[in-house]
Amino acid sequence: MNFSQWLLSMLIFGFLFTNLSACNQREDEAEELENTWANGIENQRKADLGNGYYLNPIMPGDHPDPSVVKDGDDYYMTFSSFEAYPGLQIYHSRDLVNWQPIGPALQTYIGSVWAPELTMHNGRYYIYIPARTEEYRSIYVIHADDIRGPWSEPIDLGNPRIDPGHAVGEDGRRYLFLSAGFRVPLSDDGLRIVGDEEHVYSGWQYPEDWDVECYCQEGPKIMKRGEYYYMITAVGGTSGPPTGHMVIVARSTSIHGPWENSPYNPVVRTESVEEPWWSKGHATMVEGPDGEWYMVYHAYENGYYTLGRQTLLEPMKWTDDDWMVTKGYDTGNPIPVPSGGEVLPHGAPLSDDFSENRLGVQWRFFAGGEKEYDRITYEENALVLEAKGSAPSDSSPLSFIVGDRAYQFEVDVAFDESAEAGVLLFYNDRLYAGLGINRNQFVMHNYGWAHGSISNPKGTEYGARLRVINDHHIVSLFYSFDEGETWNKYDRQMKVSGFHHNVAHGFTSLKPAIYASGEGQVRFRNFIYTALP
C-alpha cells in the first residue's frame, strides 16, 4: 500500500468512526434521558420532550391501524374509528411527532370502521374504508380535493375483505391490496373495482413455537423505492398474546409479483412480555422531513390495554441489499426527533365549555350516524342532548379518546323530569362504568349494568356536578350540589383494568363519556378534563 492509499484509508476510517461514535453517543444520550413524557395541554402526556427527543407513543390513546400520507412538507394520518361517529378523524404534522386534529372525514354511518387507507393520487385525497354491520360487510371509498374537506359520501366498492392498501403499478393502473394476500384492480378514478379478486401473496411463516393469536395476514401497505415495490404486512393477530402481532416485508420489481420475503422478517415484533410495548404491528413506512425513513405502527402499552392500540414511530434504515430494518432504538426510551420539520402544537384541549360544536373533533357518538346528530343543540355554554333509551347501553353515549394513564373529568348536568344524565368510562354498549342521576336517585354503573343506588334529595331542582377519577384503573365517583364547592364521594369504587378488547372484543378503548337516557333533555355545562400523575 502506498502513502496515498494509506492516507485515503485513514480518512475513510476516521469518517466512519466519527459517525459511528456520534450515532452511539446519541443512543447513549437517549438511554440516559428520563423515561417521562412531557406535559402538554391539561397535563396530557405528549411525545415531544422539547430537547430534541421524543418518547413513544406519538399518538397516545386509541389510535389503531395508522395510515399516513406525505404531501410535500405535510403529513396527514387517520385511524380506525370503529363505532364512533363522526369517524375517521384526520391529523396533521410536519415532523411526524407533533400532531394537530383537523376534523372527521366520515359523517355517514356505514358500520364499524376498520383499518382505513388514506392516500393521495393525482392531487386528490382518498380514504378506502372497510366497514361492517351485523348484516353487511364491504369496502367503501370517500374522496376530497382538500384534506380538510368537504369529503364525498361513501361509495360502496362491493368487496367484503378488510385492510385495503392502495397502489399504482408500473402499468399506471391502480390497485387495492387486501387482507389474506388478495388484490383487486381499481378504475382510473379509484371509485370502482373493475376486475376479479386474485390471490397474489401468501405471506411469511413465523416459527411454530411462537405465541401468537392467529396467522391473520392483514394490513398490506405498498410503497415504491428505487427498482422495488415493497409490501409491508401484519401477521400474528392484533391482540391475544403480547408477542403475536408483527410486521413483515416482501418486495418485487413488479406490482404483479412474484413477492420475495425479507431475510430480516419480522422487521418489528414484541419479543418479550417485559417490553413496554406489546403487539407491535400494522405498519406504514414514510420518509421523514430529514430524508430518513420511519415506520408508523400501533401497539398496546404494557399494563394499559384499556387505552387501546396507540401509535408509535420508529426510525428505520436501508441495508446494502435494499431491505428495510430498524435502527435498533428501544421504543421504550427517548428517540431523536426527525430534523427539518416545522414543530406544530400537539393535540387539543379535552375540556369543553360547549361554546362551539366539537362533534367529530372531540366528541363522537357510539354507533351514531346522522340520526344521532339531530339529538344535539347548543344553548349559551351548554350542550343540550335529547334523551334516548333506558340506560347507557342503548343511549348512544358521547365519548372521546384519552391517552393518559390517569385522569379526572367533571361536568354540570341538568335534566328534565323524565330524563337521566350521567358520566361514564365507556368501552362499548356491553361494558362501562360510571354514575347517573335522575329525579329519584343516583345510579352507579359497573360491568355494563346498574349496580346500587342512593336517593337524590334534590329531585330535578338543582341538577348536580358529577366527577369521575380514573387513577391508574381505580375509579372513584363524586357528586356535588353546589357547583363543585363540596364533593360527596360515592361509597363504591371500581377497578377497570379488564375493560379492554381481550375481555370484551370490539378492538376499542375505555373512554370518558356522557349520556342522556329516558325522555326529555339533558343539559351539560363546564366539562373539565385534567390528566393526573
C-alpha positions in Angstrom: 0.0 0.0 0.0 1.5 3.4 -1.0 1.2 6.5 1.1 -1.8 7.9 -0.8 -3.8 4.7 -0.4 -2.9 4.6 3.3 -4.0 8.2 3.8 -7.3 7.6 2.0 -7.9 4.5 4.2 -7.2 6.5 7.3 -9.6 9.3 6.2 -12.4 6.8 5.5 -11.8 5.0 8.8 -11.9 8.4 10.6 -15.1 9.4 8.9 -16.8 6.1 9.8 -15.5 6.1 13.3 -16.7 9.7 13.9 -20.2 9.0 12.5 -20.5 5.7 14.4 -19.3 7.4 17.6 -21.9 10.2 17.0 -24.6 7.6 16.5 -23.6 5.7 19.6 -23.5 8.9 21.6 -27.0 9.8 20.5 -28.2 6.4 21.6 -26.3 6.6 24.9 -27.8 10.1 25.5 -31.3 8.7 24.8 -30.9 5.9 27.3 -29.7 8.4 29.9 -32.8 10.6 29.5 -35.6 10.1 31.9 -38.4 8.0 30.6 -41.1 10.5 31.4 -43.4 12.1 28.9 -43.7 15.9 28.5 -46.8 17.6 29.8 -49.0 19.1 27.1 -52.4 20.8 27.2 -54.2 20.0 30.5 -51.1 18.0 31.6 -51.9 15.4 28.8 -48.8 13.4 28.0 -47.1 14.1 24.7 -44.2 12.5 22.9 -42.0 15.6 22.2 -39.7 16.1 25.2 -38.6 19.5 24.0 -34.9 18.6 24.0 -34.6 17.0 20.5 -36.0 13.7 21.6 -39.4 12.1 21.7 -40.8 9.3 23.8 -43.4 7.0 22.2 -46.3 7.0 21.7 -46.6 9.8 19.3 -50.4 9.5 19.4 -51.3 8.4 23.0 -54.6 6.6 23.4 -56.8 4.7 21.0 -55.2 5.3 17.5 -55.1 1.9 15.8 -54.2 0.9 12.3 -52.4 4.2 11.4 -52.5 5.2 7.8 -50.2 8.2 6.9 -49.6 10.0 3.7 -46.8 12.6 2.9 -47.8 15.6 0.8 -44.8 17.9 0.3 -43.8 19.1 3.8 -47.1 18.0 5.3 -48.1 14.6 6.8 -51.7 13.5 7.3 -52.8 10.5 9.3 -56.0 8.7 10.2 -57.0 5.6 12.1 -59.7 3.0 12.7 -62.7 4.6 14.3 -65.0 1.6 14.7 -68.4 2.6 16.1 -67.5 6.2 16.9 -69.3 8.8 14.7 -68.4 11.2 13.1 -65.5 9.0 12.2 -62.0 9.0 10.7 -60.5 11.9 12.5 -57.6 13.3 10.4 -54.4 14.7 12.0 -51.7 17.0 10.5 -48.0 17.1 11.3 -44.8 18.4 9.8 -42.3 16.5 11.9 -44.0 13.1 12.5 -44.0 13.7 16.2 -46.4 16.6 16.9 -49.9 16.2 15.5 -52.9 18.5 15.3 -56.5 17.3 14.8 -58.2 18.7 11.6 -61.6 17.1 11.8 -63.6 14.0 10.8 -63.8 12.8 7.2 -66.7 10.4 7.7 -70.2 11.6 8.6 -72.5 8.9 7.3 -72.9 5.7 9.3 -71.7 2.7 7.3 -71.0 0.4 10.3 -67.9 -0.3 12.4 -64.8 1.2 10.6 -61.7 -1.0 10.4 -58.2 -0.2 9.2 -58.7 2.6 6.6 -56.2 3.6 3.9 -55.5 7.3 3.5 -53.8 8.0 0.2 -53.3 10.7 -2.4 -53.3 10.3 -6.2 -53.2 13.0 -8.9 -53.8 15.8 -6.4 -56.9 14.1 -4.8 -57.2 12.5 -1.4 -58.9 9.2 -0.9 -59.8 7.1 2.1 -60.6 3.4 1.5 -62.8 2.2 4.4 -63.6 -1.4 5.4 -66.9 -1.2 7.4 -69.2 -3.8 8.7 -72.6 -4.2 10.3 -74.3 -7.4 11.5 -76.0 -7.7 8.1 -73.4 -6.4 5.7 -69.6 -6.0 5.1 -67.9 -4.1 2.4 -65.1 -1.6 1.5 -66.2 2.0 0.8 -64.3 5.0 -0.6 -64.6 8.7 0.1 -62.6 11.4 -1.6 -61.8 15.1 -1.3 -59.8 17.7 -3.2 -58.8 19.4 0.1 -57.7 17.3 3.1 -60.0 19.5 5.3 -63.0 18.6 3.2 -65.7 18.5 2.2 -65.4 14.8 1.8 -67.7 12.9 -0.6 -70.4 10.5 0.6 -69.2 6.9 0.9 -69.2 4.8 -2.3 -69.7 1.1 -1.8 -67.0 -1.0 -3.7 -68.8 -4.2 -3.1 -65.9 -6.2 -1.6 -66.2 -7.8 1.9 -62.5 -8.0 2.8 -60.6 -5.7 5.2 -57.4 -3.6 5.4 -57.2 -2.1 1.9 -53.8 -0.8 0.7 -53.7 1.5 -2.3 -51.0 1.1 -5.0 -50.2 2.3 -8.5 -48.3 -0.2 -10.7 -45.6 0.3 -13.3 -48.5 0.0 -15.8 -50.1 3.1 -14.3 -53.1 1.2 -13.1 -54.5 1.5 -9.6 -55.0 -1.5 -7.2 -56.2 -2.3 -3.8 -54.2 -5.0 -1.9 -56.4 -6.7 0.7 -56.3 -9.0 3.7 -55.1 -12.6 3.3 -52.9 -11.7 0.3 -55.7 -10.7 -2.2 -55.7 -7.8 -4.7 -58.4 -6.1 -6.9 -57.9 -3.6 -9.8 -59.4 -0.2 -9.5 -60.8 2.2 -12.1 -58.7 5.2 -13.1 -60.7 7.4 -10.8 -60.3 5.0 -7.9 -64.0 4.8 -7.3 -64.8 1.3 -8.6 -63.4 -2.2 -8.6 -63.1 -3.2 -12.2 -61.9 -6.8 -12.2 -61.8 -10.0 -10.3 -60.2 -10.6 -7.0 -56.9 -12.6 -7.2 -54.5 -14.0 -4.6 -51.0 -12.6 -5.0 -49.1 -13.2 -1.8 -49.0 -16.0 0.8 -47.1 -14.2 3.5 -44.1 -15.2 5.6 -44.3 -18.1 8.2 -43.0 -17.5 11.7 -41.7 -20.3 13.8 -44.4 -22.7 15.1 -43.4 -22.3 18.7 -44.0 -18.5 18.8 -47.0 -17.4 20.9 -49.5 -15.7 18.5 -53.2 -15.1 18.3 -53.7 -16.3 14.7 -51.9 -16.1 11.4 -54.2 -13.2 10.3 -52.4 -11.8 7.3 -53.6 -8.2 7.3 -52.9 -4.5 6.7 -50.9 -4.6 3.4 -49.2 -1.3 2.6 -47.5 -0.8 -0.7 -44.6 1.6 -1.4 -42.2 2.1 -4.2 -38.5 2.9 -3.7 -35.9 2.5 -6.4 -36.5 -0.6 -8.5 -38.7 -2.3 -5.9 -42.2 -2.3 -4.7 -42.4 -3.1 -1.0 -45.3 -4.8 0.7 -45.5 -4.2 4.5 -47.9 -6.6 6.1 -49.1 -7.6 9.6 -49.4 -11.2 10.8 -49.9 -12.9 14.1 -53.1 -11.2 15.2 -53.6 -7.7 16.6 -54.4 -8.8 20.2 -54.1 -12.0 22.2 -50.6 -12.8 23.3 -48.3 -9.7 23.5 -45.7 -11.4 21.3 -48.2 -12.2 18.5 -48.5 -9.1 16.3 -45.6 -8.4 14.0 -44.5 -6.6 10.8 -43.2 -8.5 7.8 -41.9 -7.2 4.5 -41.8 -8.6 0.9 -40.7 -6.9 -2.3 -41.0 -7.3 -6.1 -39.7 -5.5 -9.1 -43.3 -5.5 -10.4 -46.7 -4.8 -8.8 -47.7 -8.2 -10.2 -45.0 -10.1 -8.3 -43.6 -12.5 -7.6 -43.1 -11.3 -4.0 -39.8 -12.1 -2.2 -39.9 -12.2 1.6 -37.3 -10.2 3.5 -34.5 -12.3 5.1 -34.9 -9.9 8.1 -38.5 -10.8 8.9 -40.1 -10.0 11.2 -38.9 -6.4 10.9 -40.8 -5.4 14.1 -42.1 -7.6 16.8 -42.6 -7.7 20.6 -40.3 -10.5 21.7 -40.9 -10.4 25.5 -43.7 -9.6 27.9 -41.1 -7.5 29.7 -41.1 -4.9 26.9 -43.1 -1.6 27.4 -45.0 -2.1 24.1 -47.0 -5.2 23.2 -48.5 -6.5 20.0 -46.5 -4.2 17.6 -47.8 -4.3 14.1 -49.9 -2.8 11.3 -47.2 -0.5 9.9 -46.8 2.2 7.3 -43.4 3.4 6.0 -42.9 7.1 5.4 -40.0 9.3 4.5 -39.3 11.9 7.2 -38.5 15.6 6.8 -34.9 14.8 7.3 -34.8 12.4 4.3 -34.6 9.4 6.7 -37.2 6.7 6.8 -39.6 5.9 9.6 -42.2 3.2 10.4 -45.5 4.2 12.0 -47.4 1.3 13.7 -49.6 0.6 16.6 -49.1 -1.3 19.9 -50.6 -1.9 23.3 -49.0 -0.3 26.3 -47.8 -2.8 28.9 -50.3 -2.7 31.7 -52.7 -0.3 29.9 -54.7 -2.3 27.4 -57.6 0.0 28.4 -56.0 2.8 26.3 -56.4 0.8 23.2 -53.7 0.5 20.5 -51.5 3.5 20.4 -49.4 4.9 17.6 -45.6 4.6 17.7 -42.8 6.0 15.5 -39.6 4.0 14.9 -36.6 5.1 12.8 -35.7 2.7 10.0 -32.7 2.2 7.7 -32.0 0.5 4.4 -29.5 -2.3 4.1 -26.9 -2.6 1.4 -29.2 -5.1 -0.3 -32.2 -2.7 -0.2 -34.2 -4.1 2.7 -35.7 -2.0 5.4 -34.7 -2.8 9.0 -35.0 -0.9 12.3 -32.1 1.3 13.5 -32.3 -0.6 16.8 -33.7 2.1 19.1 -35.5 0.9 22.2 -39.1 2.2 21.7 -39.4 2.5 25.5 -36.6 5.1 25.6 -36.3 8.6 24.1 -35.5 8.7 20.4 -34.2 11.7 18.4 -36.9 13.8 16.7 -36.7 13.8 12.9 -34.9 17.1 12.0 -36.0 19.6 9.4 -39.8 19.6 10.1 -41.8 22.5 11.5 -42.9 21.8 15.0 -46.7 22.3 15.3 -48.6 22.4 18.6 -49.6 18.9 19.6 -53.1 17.8 20.5 -56.1 19.8 21.6 -57.8 20.5 24.9 -60.3 18.0 26.1 -62.1 20.4 28.4 -65.2 21.9 26.8 -67.3 24.9 27.7 -69.7 24.0 25.0 -69.5 27.4 23.4 -68.9 25.7 20.0 -69.8 22.4 18.3 -66.9 20.0 18.7 -68.7 17.0 17.4 -66.2 14.9 15.4 -63.2 16.9 16.6 -63.6 15.7 20.1 -67.0 14.1 20.9 -68.3 11.2 18.9 -71.5 9.1 19.3 -71.3 5.4 19.8 -72.9 3.7 16.8 -74.4 7.1 15.9 -74.7 8.4 12.5 -76.8 11.3 11.3 -79.9 10.2 13.3 -77.9 11.0 16.4 -76.5 14.3 15.2 -80.1 15.7 15.4 -80.1 15.0 19.1 -77.6 17.8 19.8 -78.4 21.5 20.1 -76.4 24.3 21.7 -77.6 27.0 24.1 -75.3 29.6 25.7 -72.4 27.5 27.0 -74.5 24.3 27.2 -74.7 21.1 25.1 -78.4 20.1 25.0 -78.8 16.3 24.4 -82.1 14.7 23.7 -82.5 11.6 25.9 -82.6 8.2 24.3 -83.1 4.6 25.5 -83.2 3.5 29.1 -79.6 3.1 30.0 -76.1 3.8 28.7 -76.3 0.6 26.7 -78.9 1.9 24.3 -78.5 5.7 24.6 -75.5 6.1 22.2 -73.3 8.0 24.7 -70.9 10.8 23.5 -67.3 9.9 24.2 -63.7 10.9 23.3 -60.3 9.3 23.2 -57.8 9.8 26.0 -54.1 8.9 26.1 -53.3 9.4 29.8 -52.8 6.6 32.3 -54.7 8.6 35.0 -57.1 11.5 34.7 -60.3 13.0 36.1 -63.2 14.8 34.4 -66.3 16.6 35.7 -69.4 18.3 34.3 -72.5 20.1 35.4 -75.7 18.2 34.5 -79.3 19.4 34.5 -82.1 17.1 33.4 -85.8 17.1 32.6 -88.1 15.3 35.0 -88.2 12.0 33.0 -84.6 12.1 31.9 -81.4 10.7 33.4 -77.9 12.2 33.0 -74.6 10.6 33.6 -70.8 10.3 33.2 -69.1 7.1 32.2 -65.9 5.3 31.5 -67.3 3.7 28.3 -65.8 0.7 26.4 -68.9 -0.3 24.5 -72.6 -0.9 24.9 -71.9 -4.0 27.0 -69.1 -2.8 29.2 -69.0 0.5 31.0 -68.8 2.1 34.5 -69.9 5.4 35.9 -72.6 7.5 37.7 -76.0 8.6 36.6 -78.6 10.8 38.2 -82.4 11.2 37.7 -85.1 12.8 39.8 -85.3 9.9 42.2 -81.8 8.6 42.7 -78.2 8.2 41.7 -77.4 5.1 39.7 -74.0 3.5 39.7 -73.0 1.6 36.6 -70.4 -1.2 36.6 -69.7 -4.1 34.3 -72.3 -2.7 31.9 -75.3 -2.7 34.3 -76.9 -0.6 37.1 -75.3 -1.7 40.4 -76.6 0.0 43.5 -78.2 3.4 44.1 -78.8 6.1 46.6 -81.7 8.6 46.7 -81.4 12.0 45.1 -82.6 14.5 47.7 -82.8 17.4 45.3 -85.0 16.0 42.6 -84.7 18.0 39.4 -84.5 21.3 41.1 -80.7 21.7 41.2 -79.1 19.1 38.9 -75.6 18.2 40.0 -72.0 18.3 39.2 -70.5 14.8 38.6 -66.9 13.8 38.7 -65.0 10.6 37.7 -61.4 9.9 38.7 -59.6 7.1 36.9 -56.4 6.7 38.9 -54.5 4.0 37.0 -57.6 1.9 36.7 -59.0 2.6 40.2 -62.2 4.5 39.7 -63.9 6.9 42.1 -67.2 8.7 41.6 -68.3 12.0 43.1 -71.2 14.4 43.0 -71.8 17.9 44.2 -74.9 20.0 44.6 -73.1 23.4 45.0 -71.2 23.6 41.6 -68.2 21.7 43.0 -67.6 23.6 46.2 -68.4 20.5 48.3 -67.9 17.0 46.9 -69.6 13.8 48.1 -67.9 10.5 47.3 -70.0 7.6 46.1 -69.5 4.8 48.5 -68.2 2.3 46.0 -65.0 2.2 43.9 -64.2 0.1 40.9 -61.2 -1.4 39.1 -61.5 -1.2 35.4 -58.2 -2.7 34.2 -60.1 -5.5 32.5 -62.2 -3.2 30.3 -60.5 -3.9 27.0 -60.5 -6.0 23.8 -59.0 -9.2 25.2 -62.0 -9.4 27.6 -64.9 -7.7 25.6 -63.7 -7.8 22.0 -64.5 -4.7 19.9 -60.9 -3.5 19.3 -61.5 -0.2 21.0 -60.6 1.5 24.3 -62.0 2.8 27.6 -63.2 6.4 27.1 -64.7 9.3 29.1 -68.3 9.7 28.1 -71.6 11.5 28.9 -75.1 10.1 28.3 -78.7 11.1 28.4 -81.4 8.4 28.7 -85.1 8.3 29.4 -87.3 11.1 27.9 -86.8 14.8 27.5 -83.5 16.7 27.5 -80.2 16.9 29.5 -78.0 20.0 29.6 -74.3 19.6 30.1 -72.1 22.6 31.1 -68.5 23.3 32.0 -66.8 20.0 31.2 -63.3 19.9 32.7 -60.6 17.3 31.9 -57.3 17.0 33.8 -54.6 14.5 33.4 -53.1 13.1 36.6 -49.6 11.8 37.5 
